[in-house]
Every structure is written in structure tokens, then in C-alpha cells.
């Protein structure tokens, strides 16, 4: 089954959305830039293979935090 998953970050507040509904939140106090520039990891060859067994499709990255309403619309 496919699921729509979204994360938002507004300063240090991070929210996880699954299928358009907020499912968790927390804080993120580290920057997103590494010494070599901006990085983003989706899955990892270093991770235990049992952790991720799926596909990613239609990945979108925004330069602003989407509202809960915008995420709910995309998650349907």
C-alpha cells in the first residue's frame, strides 16, 4: 500500500504527517548543511536492510513550510 509521508520543519519544530494527518512531532536542533554543502538522506545503504523495504515516488522539496491544510490536500 502507498502512503503519503511529509515532514515539516519550522526552525527547530519538526512534524511528521502520514496520509495528510499529523502523526508526531519533535525538535531538530542540528543544521541541515554539512561541510560539503547541503545534504539530504532518504534511506541509507548503511542502514539495516530490514529498516526500509519500499519505494519512493513523487518526492517534493519546498523552500517554505507547508500548512497542515496544504499537506492534507496532497495526502489524499
GILIN-V580289 format. One record per helix or strand of 2 or more residues. SS is the DSSP state (h for helix, s for strand). FROM is the first residue (numbers start at 1). TO is the last residue. If there is no record, write none. Layout:
# GILIN-V580289
ss:SS from:FROM to:TO
ss:SS from:FROM to:TO
This chain:
# GILIN-V580289
ss:s from:5 to:10
ss:s from:13 to:18
ss:s from:21 to:27
ss:s from:33 to:34
ss:s from:37 to:38
ss:h from:68 to:74
